[in-house]
Amino acid sequence: MDEQQRGKVAAMLEFYHDLGIEEFYIQRSEAASVTINAERRSSDGEATTKATSVRKEADVCPESQKAVSGESAASARTIPAVSVHSVVTAGPVPQSMSLFESPSTATPPRENETLDQIREDLGDCHRCRLASGRKTIVFGQGNPLAELVFVGEGPGADEDVQGLPFVGRAGQLLNRMIQFIGMKREEVYICNIVKCRPPGNRTPMPDEIGMCSPFLFRQIRTINPRLVCCLGAPAVRTLLGVKEGITKIRGRFYDFRGTKALATVHPAYILRNPREEKILQEDFQKIAEFLKAAR
């Protein structure tokens, strides 16, 4: 491996380390492999034997994505004591990105970056198949210093046209719940685990989430909210790694990257089951109590 390739690998490994990715696996392939000759040297500077040349797969994928360290974005805000039923970190998010392709497809996060900078890095994204069917990228909307961030599943038809999250029927219900706890939409930040509309509003595929979620995690880290509200099972699985049914875990608080997260049902579930609106009301009341205690 020449020095230029070594530099690329070192930069990408540092990027994955910043994301909290520590474990890797090697996919066997005869089509793509490289030979690495490593020379070991002892602490006193004397050269030792050269390591045996080994064949390794060029495309190395992380086996699992752990939580981005919350220490780099530590805040002076006080997180109130809450009843935490389970403590988890972000769950596995598949990646199909090659180490050698990554500098052009995923810019490493900057220190103290802004939402505008993250949006600029996202660009006219064509990293996954969802780009072929979208009209508009739905990046996110709201207060860049919000105490409360809502994360949903993905844009729907109305969102795809307007380029804004939660502007359809589910969005109207979310707005009503935000008002229910005495807040305004402009005070919070709203986004999704993917930024392009899945065909037919289907659930995003793991590889699609894997390509999009690094930008979501950067958004959350930049905003540094007191509370992240996961709307629906896909958001809960992506951010918290929890696979239990959403109706079983809704209303629970979790540790999440130096802050707290709450799981609840997606507003679209309430639209299909109007009698269950009390579920959202109960969970949003917990949100209000949490934020009040934090101030």
DONU-802929 format. One record per atom (N, C-alpha, C): residue in one letter; x, y, z. Coordinates in steps of 0.1 Angstrom, whole numbers, plus 5000, padded with zeros to 4 digits. Layout:
REM DONU-802929
AXYZ;...
***
This chain:
REM DONU-802929
M500949885000;M500050005000;M500950125000;D500650224991;D501550344990;D501150445001;E501850545002;E501650645012;E500350715011;Q499850734999;Q498550804996;Q497450725001;Q497450594999;Q496450505004;Q496450495019;R497650485024;R497850475039;R497150605045;G497350715039;G496750845044;G495250835044;K494750785033;K493250775032;K492750685043;V493350565044;V492850465054;V492950535068;A494050595072;A494250655085;A493150765087;A492850845077;A491850955079;A490450895081;M490150785074;M488850725075;M488750655088;L489750585093;L489750515106;L489450615117;E490050735116;E489850845126;E488450885125;F487850895113;F486450935112;F485550835118;Y485750705116;Y484950605122;Y485150605137;H486350635142;H486550645157;H485750755163;D485650875155;D484850985160;D483450945161;L482950865152;L481550815152;L481350715163;G482350665169;G482250555179;G482250415174;I482650405161;I482750265155;I484050205158;E484050095165;E485350035170;E485549895164;E484449825159;E484649685155;E484449675140;F485349595134;F485249575119;F485349425116;Y484749395104;Y484949255100;Y485349255085;I485949145081;I486449145067;I485549045059;Q485049095048;Q484349015039;Q485248945029;R485248815027;R486148745018;R485748775004;S486648804996;S486348824982;S487648814974;E487648734963;E488748724954;E488948834944;A487848914943;A487849014933;A488549144938;A488549164951;A489049294956;A489849264968;S491249264967;S492049244978;S493349324977;V493949364987;V495249434987;V496249364996;T497449384993;T498549325001;T499249435009;I499349405022;I499849505031;I501149445037;N502249515035;N503549475041;N503849565053;A503849515065;A504049595076;A505449565082;E506249675085;E507549655091;E507449695105;R507849605114;R507849635128;R509249685133;R509149785142;R510449835147;R510249835163;S511349795169;S511349795184;S511449935189;S511249945203;S511250075209;S512650145208;D513750065207;D515050135207;D515450165193;G514550155183;G514750195170;G515350095161;E515649975166;E516249865158;E515149795150;A515449775137;A514449715129;A514249565132;T513049515132;T512849375134;T512349315121;T511849195122;T511449125110;T510249185104;K510149175091;K508949225084;K507749135086;A506649185087;A505449105089;A505149035076;T504548915077;T504148845065;T503048925058;S503148925044;S502148985036;S500848915038;V499848995040;V498548945042;V497549005033;R496548915029;R495548965019;R494349015028;K493949135025;K492749185032;K491749245022;E490549235025;E489449295016;E489549445016;A489449505004;A489549655004;A488349725010;D487249665008;D486049735014;D485849675028;V486049755038;V485949705052;V484649775057;C483749695062;C482449755068;C482449735083;P481949835090;P481749825104;P480749725107;E480949635117;E479949535121;E478749605128;S479049705135;S478049775143;S478449915145;Q477450005146;Q477650145148;Q477250175162;K478250215171;K477950255184;K477650395185;A477350445197;A476950585199;A478150675197;V477850795190;V478850895189;V479050955203;S480350975206;S480651015220;S479951145223;G479251155234;G478551275238;G479551365245;E480851325248;E481751405255;E482251525247;S482351505233;S482851615225;S481851725224;A480551695227;A479551805226;A478951825239;A479651815250;A479151825263;A478651965265;S477551985272;S476952115274;S476852145289;A476652275291;A476552325305;A475152295310;R474252255301;R472852235305;R472752125316;T471852135324;T471652035335;T470551935331;I470951805331;I469951705327;I469351655340;P468051665341;P467351625354;P467351475356;A467151435368;A467051295371;A465751245367;V465751135360;V464451075355;V464550925358;S463350865357;S463350725359;S463750655345;V464950605345;V465450545332;V465150395333;H464350345324;H464050195325;H465050115318;S465850175309;S466850095302;S467850195297;V469150155297;V470250235293;V470850165281;V470750235269;V471250175257;V472050285249;T472750235239;T473350325229;T472750305216;A473150385206;A472650375193;A472850235187;G471850175180;G471950045176;G472750035163;P472849905158;P473649885146;P473049945134;V473850015126;V473450075113;V474350025102;P473849945093;P474749885083;P475349995074;Q476649965070;Q477350055062;Q477849985050;S477750035038;S478349975026;S479350055019;M479950145027;M480950245022;M482350185022;S483050205011;S484450165010;S485350265017;L486350225023;L487250325030;L487850415020;F488050365007;F488750444997;F487750534990;E486450514991;E485450604985;E484950704995;S485150685008;S484550765018;S484850915018;P486150955014;P486351105014;P485451175005;S485051114994;S484151184985;S482651174988;T482351074996;T480851044999;T480451085013;A481351095022;A480951135036;A482051215042;T481851345043;T482751435050;T482851415065;P483951385071;P484051375085;P483451495092;P482851475104;P482251595111;P483251685115;R482951815115;R483851925119;R483651945134;E484552005141;E484352055154;E483552175154;N482552185163;N481652295164;N480952335150;E480652235142;E479952255129;E478552305131;T478052365121;T476652415121;T475752325112;L474452345114;L473552275106;L473652305091;D474052435088;D474252465074;D475452395068;Q476452375076;Q477652305071;Q477252155069;I476452095078;I476051955076;I475251945063;R474352045061;R473552045049;R474352055036;E475352135037;E476352155026;E477052025023;D477451955033;D478151825031;D477151725025;L475951725029;L474951635023;L474851655009;G474751785004;G474751814990;G473451764983;D473551734970;D472551674962;D472651524963;C472351474974;C472751334978;C472151234969;H473051144964;H472751024957;H473450904962;R473550894976;R474250784982;R473450654983;C472150664981;C471350544981;C470250544971;R469550444970;R468550424959;R467350524961;L467150574973;L466050664975;L466150794967;A467350834963;A467450954956;A466750954942;S466650834936;S466050824923;S464650854923;G463950834934;G462450864934;G462050984941;R462951064947;R462551174955;R462351304946;K461551394951;K461551524945;K462451624952;T462451614966;T463151714974;T463851644986;I465051684989;I465651635001;I465051705013;V464651635023;V464051695035;V465051685047;F465751785048;F466951785058;F466451795072;G465551885075;G465151915089;G464652055090;Q463952085101;Q463452225103;Q463352255117;G463652375121;G463352415135;G464452495141;N464452505154;N465452585162;N466752515163;P467852575158;P469152505158;P469652495173;L469052565182;L469452555196;L468352485205;A467552405198;A466352345205;A466652265217;E465852265227;E465952175238;E465352035235;L464452035225;L463751915221;L463851885206;V464251765203;V464351725189;V463451605187;F462651615176;F461851495172;F462451435160;V462551295161;V463051225149;V462051125145;G461551135133;G460651045127;G461250945118;E460450885109;E460850775100;E461450825087;G460550895079;G461050945066;G459951045061;P460351115051;P459351205044;P458251135037;G457051195038;G455951145030;G455751225018;A454551215011;A454251284999;A454351435000;D453651485011;D453651625013;D454951685016;E455751605024;E457051655028;E458051655016;D457851555007;D458651534995;D458451654986;V457251704985;V456951824977;V457451954983;Q457251974996;Q457552095002;Q459052105007;G459651985009;G461051985014;G461052015029;L459951995036;L459952025051;L459351895058;P459851865070;P459351745077;P458051765084;F457251665084;F455951665092;F455051775088;V454751785076;V453751895071;V452451835067;G452351705066;G451051635062;G450151615074;R449351525074;R448351495084;R449051455097;A450051375096;A450851335108;A451551455114;G451951545106;G452651665110;G451651765118;Q450351765113;Q449351845119;Q449051795133;L449051655135;L448851605148;L450051625157;L451251625151;L452451655159;L452451795164;N452051885155;N451952025159;N450952045171;R449851975170;R448851985181;R449351925194;M450251825194;M450851765206;M451851865211;I452551925203;I453552025207;I452852145214;Q451752185209;Q450952295215;Q450352245228;F450052115229;F449452055241;F450352075253;I451652075251;I452552085262;I453152235263;G452452325257;G452752465258;G453952515250;M454252445239;M455352485231;M454952515217;K455752575209;K455552605195;K456452525186;R456052495174;R456852425165;R458152485162;E458152625162;E459452695160;E460452675171;E460052635182;E460952615194;E461652485193;V461152385186;V461752255185;V462452225172;Y463152115171;Y463752075158;Y463151945154;I462851925141;I462151815136;I462951755124;C463151625124;C463851565113;C463451415112;N464151335103;N463851195101;N465051115100;I464950985101;I466150905100;I466650895086;V465750915076;V466250925062;V465651055056;K466351115047;K465951245042;K465351255028;C465051135023;C464351125010;C463151025012;R462051055005;R460850975006;R461050825001;P460850725009;P460850585004;P459650564995;P459750484985;P458650454976;P457450404983;G456350464981;G455050414987;G455050435002;N455950515007;N456050545021;N456450415029;R457150325022;R457550205029;R458650235040;T458950145049;T459950155059;T461350165052;P462150255056;P463550265050;P464250135052;M465050095042;M465849975043;M467149995051;P467749895057;P468949915066;P470049985059;D470349955046;D471450025039;D471150165036;E469850205034;E469450345032;E469650415045;I469250355057;I469450425070;I470950435072;G471750335069;G473150335071;G473850455064;M473350485052;M473950595045;M473550735050;C472250745055;C471750875059;C471950905074;S471950805083;S472050825097;S473250905102;P474450895096;P475550975101;P475251125100;F474451165090;F474151305090;F473151345101;L472151245104;L471251265115;L471951285128;F472951195131;F473651195143;F474451325144;R474951375133;R475751505133;R474751625136;Q473551615131;Q472551715134;Q472251725149;I472051605155;I471651595169;I472851645177;R474051605174;R475251645181;R475451795181;T475151855169;T475252005168;T474252075176;I472952035175;I471852095183;I472152075198;N472551955201;N472851925215;N471551955224;P470451885221;P469251905229;P469251845243;R468351885251;R468151815264;R467451675262;L466651675252;L465851555250;L465551525235;V465751395231;V465451355217;V464151265218;C463151295211;C461951215211;C461951135198;C461950995200;C461950905188;C460450875185;L460050905173;L458650885169;L458550755161;G458150655167;G457950525160;G459150435161;A458850305158;A459850195159;A461150215151;P461050255138;P462250275131;P463250375137;A462650485142;A463550585149;A464150525162;V463350455169;V463850395181;V464950295178;R464750215168;R465850115165;R467150185160;T466950285152;T468150355146;T468950425157;L468250505166;L468950585176;L469250505188;L468450415192;L468650345205;L468950195204;G468750135193;G469049995191;G468049905198;V466949965202;V465849885209;V464949825199;K464749685200;K463949615190;K462549575196;E462349605208;E461049565214;E459949645207;G458749595208;G457549665202;G457349805208;I457049905200;I456950045204;I455850065214;T454849985213;T453750005223;T454149955237;K455149865238;K455649815250;K456649915257;I457449985249;I458550065255;I458250215254;R457050255248;R456750395247;R456650455261;G457050585262;G457050655274;G458250635283;R459250555278;R460450525286;R461550625282;F462350655292;F463550745289;F464750655288;Y465650695279;Y466950625277;Y468050715277;D469250665281;D470450745279;D470850745264;F471150855259;F471550865245;F472650975243;R473850935241;R474951015237;R475051145245;G475051125258;G475251245267;G473951315270;T472851275265;T471651335268;T470551225271;K469251255269;K468251165272;K467351145259;A466751035258;A465851015247;A464550945252;L463450975246;L462150915249;L461550845237;A461050735239;A460350655228;A458850675229;T458250695217;T456850705217;T456350665203;V455050655201;V454550605188;V454550725178;H454550685165;H454550785154;H453150835153;P453050965151;P451651025149;P450850955139;A451450895128;A450650825118;A449950705125;Y450550645135;Y449850535142;Y448550585148;I448550705154;I447350755160;I446350785149;L446750835138;L445850855127;L445050735123;R445750615124;R445150495120;R444350435132;N444650485144;N443950435156;N443650555165;P442650635161;P442350765168;P442050745183;R441550635187;R441250615201;R442450605210;E443650585203;E444950575211;E445650715212;E444950825209;E445650955210;E446050975225;K445450915234;K445850935248;K447250895251;I447750795242;I449150755243;I450050865241;L449850945230;L450751055227;L450551165238;Q449351185243;Q449151285253;Q449951255266;E449851125270;E450651085282;E452151095280;D452651055268;D454051065266;D454551215264;F453751295258;F454051435257;F454051505270;Q453151465279;Q453151515292;Q454451485300;K454951365297;K456251335303;K457351415297;I457251455285;I458251545278;I458251675285;A457051725287;A456851865294;A457451855308;E457151755315;E457651745329;E459251735329;F459751665320;F461251645319;F461851785316;L461351855306;L461951985303;L461752085314;K460652085321;K460452175332;K461452145343;A461752025346;A462751985356;A464152025352;A464352035339;A465752065334;A466052205334;R465052295335;R465252435334;R465652495348;
***
